[in-house]
Every structure is written in C-alpha cells, then in structure tokens.
C-alpha cells in the first residue's frame, strides 16, 4: 500500500498509511501558532501520528513510499456513536441467530 514517510528535523521518520484516509497538514495560524499534523481515518476512529508545533527553521520531509508497516500512533479518537451503532447491529444479528 502507498503511504508517507514524514521526517521533522533530525527526528526518526514516521511511516503512515490508512485504507481510508491518511493526511499530512502543515498549519500556519497567527493566533494558535504553526504546526504539523499527520493523521488519518480508519473505519470508526481518527488516528494521530504527529501533532507538533513548528518554529522558524524547522524542516519537514515528506516522501511517498510503499508501506508494509506503519509507525505507532500517538493518539486514537473513536467515534462513540458509530461504535454503538455497530454494537447494536451485531447484538441484533447474534440474538436473531440465538447466540446470545
């Protein structure tokens, strides 16, 4: 699968991809400061690999790569409503089959 290798300054690069959405965003915002965000979506969760403030002189390298494994995430945010809906659907299916 195609993904991204992102290196900030001299840090070890992170390797990211997702079957749904993977994104790299560099924010320039006078009020809240400049930052880089690397994240994605995977079914019912939002995945975050990088969420860092930037300063003058920082270097960001983005390389398109073939990905066999991704870097560990720093945060995952789940959509509780979607998870609840999937739970209710699965529960109904299992009850209809007499398994619960």
N, C-alpha and C positions, 0 to 999 in steps of 0.2 A: 504494500500500500504506500502511496506517496504521502509524505509528511514534511515537516520543517525541522531543521536544526537551528536553534537560536542561541547565540553566544553574546553575552553582555560583558564588555570589557575583557578581563582575563579570567572570568568565571568559566567553569566547565559548561559546555553547551547542554541545553535540554533538547530532547527529541520528542516531538509531539505529532499526533495524528488522531483522527476520530472517524468512524464510519458515517457520522452525521455532519458535524461542523468542527473545524479547527481554525482558530484565527490568531493573528498577531496584530496588535494595535499599539500604536505609539500616540499618546495623548499629549497635546500641547494646550495647557489651560492656565491662564494667568492667575485665576482665583485659587485653584487647588494644586497647582504645580504640574510639572511634566512627569509622565510615567510611561512605562511599557507594560502591556498586559498580554499574556499568552494563555489562551483558554479554548474551551470547546464545549460542545453539547454532545451527549451520548444518551439516547433514549430519554430518561426522566431526570437527568442530573446535569448540572453545569460543572465543568471541570476547570480548575485553575492550576497552571504550571508555574507562571511567573506573574507577579503583580508588584512592581518596584518603581520607586521614584527615580527620576533621572536628574542629572546635573550637567552643566556645561562640560563638554569634553568626553562624555560617555560615548562608547562605541557599541553599536548593535550590528551583529552579522546574522543575516537570515539566509539559509541555504536550503534548497529543495532537495530532499533525499528520499531514497527508498527506505521504508521503516519496517523493521521486524519486531521491535520492542520500543515502548515509549518510556520516558522518564517518569519517576514517581511524581504524583501531584502534590501540591501544597494545600489544596482545599477542594472539596466537592460539596456542591449545594444541590440538594434534592428537591424536586417539585412534589410536595406532600400530597397535593390534590390528585395529581396523576398517579402517584403510588397507591393512594387509597382507592381510586377507581379500578386500577389493575387488581388490587386485592379483592375488592367486591366482585369483580368479574370472575376471578379464579375461584373464589369461595362458592359462587353460584354454580359454576361448572362442576366442582367437586361434590357439592350437595346433590346436584342432579344425577350424578353417577353413583351416589350412595357411598362415597368415600369418606365423607365427614358428616 
